[in-house]
Amino acid sequence: MRGFLQKDMELMTQNRSMPVIILVMTVFMICAKNESFVVSYLGMMGGFVSMSTISYDEADQGMGYLMTLPSTRRLYVVEKYIFGYGVSILFLAFGILAWLVADIFRGISLEPEELLMNCGIGLLIVVVMLVVLVPIQLKFGTDNGRIVMAAVFMGIFGAVYLVSRVAEEAGIDMDQLLVDIRSSGIPVLFLICLVLLGAVTCISCGISICILERKEF
């Protein structure tokens, strides 16, 4: 596990242009007074950056070499989730810090509930990306994986739109429903989401392990 983590850290540091791009985009969004989006954006970028290590592993038949090391395929998959969440949470923390600093300089008082809500949204984006990206990347590879990933995300957006349309036709006020859910308490909702997202991660990890154990290199 330690060797895989060290390898991925080294691979991630090879892309030296990425930190510059992320920093420029963060400053741009803060200057545009869109601080709340910074958290979601950095969470998404953390997922992409961490999952790019799978592409590096697959380059030049590298995966076949990695599978000959004294380790297991199960451990390789688990490490990818741990590394992905670790990097993404660091990116989220940087986004929260940038948001807080920007509000301090502007003399704006940040509401704790708003901060917690945006952190939850950022974490949700991270989880959705990882539970979708890891199995797809391992199953279809880099090139085909991009096509499948685009189709999956389009399907998710289509499903969300369909649910909203069905709710509208059924006379369900989605805005009021969200208000009612929020009234139950942000900390309680955050805890429930963590439990659900943890369960989804375990399911995705199991699928990824099955994919990699059946794959030949």
Contacts in CASP RR format, 6 or more apart in sequence:
PFRMAT RR
TARGET T0000
AUTHOR 0000-0000-0000
METHOD contacts of the structure
MODEL  1
MRGFLQKDMELMTQNRSMPVIILVMTVFMICAKNESFVVSYLGMMGGFVS
MSTISYDEADQGMGYLMTLPSTRRLYVVEKYIFGYGVSILFLAFGILAWL
VADIFRGISLEPEELLMNCGIGLLIVVVMLVVLVPIQLKFGTDNGRIVMA
AVFMGIFGAVYLVSRVAEEAGIDMDQLLVDIRSSGIPVLFLICLVLLGAV
TCISCGISICILERKEF
1 75 0 8 1.000
1 78 0 8 1.000
1 79 0 8 1.000
1 82 0 8 1.000
4 71 0 8 1.000
4 75 0 8 1.000
4 76 0 8 1.000
4 79 0 8 1.000
4 83 0 8 1.000
5 79 0 8 1.000
5 82 0 8 1.000
5 83 0 8 1.000
7 53 0 8 1.000
8 50 0 8 1.000
8 53 0 8 1.000
8 79 0 8 1.000
8 83 0 8 1.000
11 52 0 8 1.000
11 53 0 8 1.000
11 56 0 8 1.000
12 49 0 8 1.000
12 50 0 8 1.000
12 52 0 8 1.000
12 53 0 8 1.000
12 87 0 8 1.000
14 56 0 8 1.000
15 49 0 8 1.000
15 52 0 8 1.000
18 49 0 8 1.000
22 42 0 8 1.000
22 45 0 8 1.000
22 91 0 8 1.000
25 41 0 8 1.000
26 38 0 8 1.000
26 41 0 8 1.000
26 42 0 8 1.000
26 94 0 8 1.000
26 95 0 8 1.000
26 98 0 8 1.000
29 35 0 8 1.000
29 37 0 8 1.000
29 38 0 8 1.000
29 41 0 8 1.000
30 38 0 8 1.000
30 98 0 8 1.000
30 99 0 8 1.000
30 102 0 8 1.000
35 98 0 8 1.000
35 99 0 8 1.000
35 102 0 8 1.000
35 103 0 8 1.000
36 99 0 8 1.000
36 114 0 8 1.000
36 118 0 8 1.000
38 95 0 8 1.000
38 98 0 8 1.000
38 99 0 8 1.000
39 92 0 8 1.000
39 95 0 8 1.000
39 96 0 8 1.000
39 99 0 8 1.000
39 118 0 8 1.000
39 119 0 8 1.000
39 121 0 8 1.000
39 122 0 8 1.000
40 118 0 8 1.000
40 121 0 8 1.000
40 122 0 8 1.000
40 125 0 8 1.000
42 91 0 8 1.000
42 92 0 8 1.000
42 94 0 8 1.000
42 95 0 8 1.000
43 88 0 8 1.000
43 91 0 8 1.000
43 92 0 8 1.000
43 122 0 8 1.000
43 125 0 8 1.000
43 126 0 8 1.000
44 122 0 8 1.000
44 125 0 8 1.000
44 126 0 8 1.000
44 129 0 8 1.000
45 91 0 8 1.000
46 84 0 8 1.000
46 87 0 8 1.000
46 88 0 8 1.000
46 91 0 8 1.000
46 126 0 8 1.000
47 84 0 8 1.000
47 87 0 8 1.000
47 88 0 8 1.000
47 91 0 8 1.000
47 126 0 8 1.000
47 129 0 8 1.000
47 130 0 8 1.000
47 133 0 8 1.000
48 129 0 8 1.000
49 87 0 8 1.000
49 91 0 8 1.000
50 80 0 8 1.000
50 83 0 8 1.000
50 84 0 8 1.000
50 86 0 8 1.000
50 87 0 8 1.000
50 88 0 8 1.000
50 130 0 8 1.000
51 80 0 8 1.000
51 84 0 8 1.000
51 129 0 8 1.000
51 130 0 8 1.000
51 133 0 8 1.000
51 134 0 8 1.000
51 137 0 8 1.000
53 80 0 8 1.000
53 83 0 8 1.000
54 80 0 8 1.000
54 134 0 8 1.000
54 137 0 8 1.000
54 138 0 8 1.000
54 141 0 8 1.000
54 142 0 8 1.000
55 137 0 8 1.000
55 141 0 8 1.000
55 142 0 8 1.000
57 63 0 8 1.000
57 66 0 8 1.000
58 141 0 8 1.000
58 142 0 8 1.000
61 217 0 8 1.000
63 217 0 8 1.000
64 217 0 8 1.000
66 76 0 8 1.000
67 73 0 8 1.000
67 76 0 8 1.000
67 217 0 8 1.000
73 209 0 8 1.000
73 212 0 8 1.000
73 213 0 8 1.000
74 209 0 8 1.000
74 213 0 8 1.000
76 212 0 8 1.000
77 134 0 8 1.000
77 138 0 8 1.000
77 205 0 8 1.000
77 206 0 8 1.000
77 208 0 8 1.000
77 209 0 8 1.000
77 212 0 8 1.000
78 205 0 8 1.000
78 209 0 8 1.000
80 134 0 8 1.000
80 208 0 8 1.000
81 130 0 8 1.000
81 134 0 8 1.000
81 201 0 8 1.000
81 204 0 8 1.000
81 205 0 8 1.000
81 208 0 8 1.000
84 130 0 8 1.000
85 126 0 8 1.000
85 130 0 8 1.000
88 126 0 8 1.000
88 129 0 8 1.000
88 130 0 8 1.000
89 126 0 8 1.000
92 119 0 8 1.000
92 122 0 8 1.000
92 123 0 8 1.000
92 126 0 8 1.000
96 115 0 8 1.000
96 119 0 8 1.000
99 110 0 8 1.000
99 115 0 8 1.000
99 118 0 8 1.000
100 110 0 8 1.000
103 109 0 8 1.000
103 110 0 8 1.000
113 186 0 8 1.000
116 186 0 8 1.000
116 187 0 8 1.000
116 190 0 8 1.000
117 186 0 8 1.000
119 190 0 8 1.000
120 190 0 8 1.000
120 193 0 8 1.000
123 193 0 8 1.000
123 194 0 8 1.000
123 197 0 8 1.000
124 193 0 8 1.000
124 197 0 8 1.000
127 197 0 8 1.000
127 198 0 8 1.000
127 200 0 8 1.000
127 201 0 8 1.000
128 156 0 8 1.000
130 201 0 8 1.000
130 204 0 8 1.000
131 200 0 8 1.000
131 201 0 8 1.000
131 203 0 8 1.000
131 204 0 8 1.000
132 149 0 8 1.000
132 152 0 8 1.000
132 153 0 8 1.000
132 204 0 8 1.000
133 149 0 8 1.000
134 204 0 8 1.000
134 205 0 8 1.000
134 208 0 8 1.000
135 204 0 8 1.000
135 207 0 8 1.000
135 208 0 8 1.000
135 211 0 8 1.000
136 145 0 8 1.000
136 148 0 8 1.000
136 149 0 8 1.000
136 152 0 8 1.000
137 145 0 8 1.000
138 208 0 8 1.000
138 211 0 8 1.000
138 212 0 8 1.000
138 215 0 8 1.000
139 145 0 8 1.000
139 148 0 8 1.000
139 211 0 8 1.000
139 215 0 8 1.000
140 147 0 8 1.000
140 148 0 8 1.000
164 174 0 8 1.000
167 174 0 8 1.000
168 174 0 8 1.000
181 189 0 8 1.000
182 189 0 8 1.000
END
